[in-house]
């Protein structure tokens, strides 16, 4: 305590003396207003937090809806407007097989009857390609929706997966745009085409809402 | 909406009734006006967030001082348990200095005795010599007239300990003043 001594004398200090000296403080006039302004700041910060939170989940949701709608549109177009037979070089390489072993070449001298097997082969391969593309798109949709819902789905058979993907897509559209004829038709199609699957159960639940 | 309005009204009432007392104690604790204002603001911010947890409004004053104490210790980088350790006056200066050597307002945490006694009044200087664990009960009773029960609530201490700290704290405060200033 080797400190310079204050140039004051405390005298005999009672509790009242101490209290009087301790309380000898001027409270800033602006303090009350500053404290009441805290509410605005606190509420402003809470509103910002809420908006940030909403943006956080709305953005992936919108993306998911957009992707689902695009896939749905692509599948619908595919079903109702069959494409022309694909070019031979595309059809000949569905799984990386060599062109020579997979498809016979088509020459001008061959008859229609001779070309028929090749045509059937193209059709089969085209269907297989379509099925693969649809499968990939649906797998992508499932992944997106799984991430969105933050829950893991059980292992499903391809048929179950297709049904469930259609039904989930329909459910999302139902929730977003309501029971429009297109949405209802999609859900009914799931019920018709994939009976006794989780997808059809989900579709029935959504239809009954 | 009605709840929020009632909550705001309660908060305004809380500010009107207690802001001066909180500021006075905060200033004695920190010795700096800007730091005291910050401490009171932080206290009220925490109070606003936790207003729903206050069931008994009779305890509001003790509750506010409890928050003030927590915020003060937080500004020192200390936990409430730290107060239980024995701090002797000659080591107090080091112990109360916030980490990093500066107060939240950026001013230097320590000053030599000459500067301190020139710049502040004697009683403030004496309070700063007091052990921190005694400062709270002494200031709360002498400055704001809190009862032993209220001090116990604010400091989370049993009444016996509060009484003991009050006795020793006031004794120490008088001793500091009388030791430094010879009676004449």
Boltz contact constraints between the chains, C-beta under 6 A:
constraints:
  - contact:
      token1: [A, 3]
      token2: [B, 113]
      max_distance: 6.0
  - contact:
      token1: [A, 4]
      token2: [B, 113]
      max_distance: 6.0
  - contact:
      token1: [A, 4]
      token2: [B, 114]
      max_distance: 6.0
  - contact:
      token1: [A, 4]
      token2: [B, 117]
      max_distance: 6.0
  - contact:
      token1: [A, 5]
      token2: [B, 180]
      max_distance: 6.0
  - contact:
      token1: [A, 6]
      token2: [B, 117]
      max_distance: 6.0
  - contact:
      token1: [A, 6]
      token2: [B, 122]
      max_distance: 6.0
  - contact:
      token1: [A, 6]
      token2: [B, 125]
      max_distance: 6.0
  - contact:
      token1: [A, 8]
      token2: [B, 122]
      max_distance: 6.0
  - contact:
      token1: [A, 9]
      token2: [B, 181]
      max_distance: 6.0
  - contact:
      token1: [A, 10]
      token2: [B, 177]
      max_distance: 6.0
  - contact:
      token1: [A, 10]
      token2: [B, 181]
      max_distance: 6.0
  - contact:
      token1: [A, 13]
      token2: [B, 174]
      max_distance: 6.0
  - contact:
      token1: [A, 18]
      token2: [B, 142]
      max_distance: 6.0
  - contact:
      token1: [A, 19]
      token2: [B, 142]
      max_distance: 6.0
  - contact:
      token1: [A, 21]
      token2: [B, 123]
      max_distance: 6.0
  - contact:
      token1: [A, 22]
      token2: [B, 123]
      max_distance: 6.0
  - contact:
      token1: [A, 22]
      token2: [B, 142]
      max_distance: 6.0
  - contact:
      token1: [A, 22]
      token2: [B, 143]
      max_distance: 6.0
  - contact:
      token1: [A, 23]
      token2: [B, 143]
      max_distance: 6.0
  - contact:
      token1: [A, 25]
      token2: [B, 24]
      max_distance: 6.0
  - contact:
      token1: [A, 25]
      token2: [B, 27]
      max_distance: 6.0
  - contact:
      token1: [A, 27]
      token2: [B, 20]
      max_distance: 6.0
  - contact:
      token1: [A, 27]
      token2: [B, 23]
      max_distance: 6.0
  - contact:
      token1: [A, 31]
      token2: [B, 19]
      max_distance: 6.0
  - contact:
      token1: [A, 31]
      token2: [B, 23]
      max_distance: 6.0
  - contact:
      token1: [A, 32]
      token2: [B, 19]
      max_distance: 6.0
  - contact:
      token1: [A, 35]
      token2: [B, 15]
      max_distance: 6.0
  - contact:
      token1: [A, 35]
      token2: [B, 19]
      max_distance: 6.0
  - contact:
      token1: [A, 35]
      token2: [B, 44]
      max_distance: 6.0
  - contact:
      token1: [A, 38]
      token2: [B, 44]
      max_distance: 6.0
  - contact:
      token1: [A, 38]
      token2: [B, 45]
      max_distance: 6.0
  - contact:
      token1: [A, 42]
      token2: [B, 48]
      max_distance: 6.0
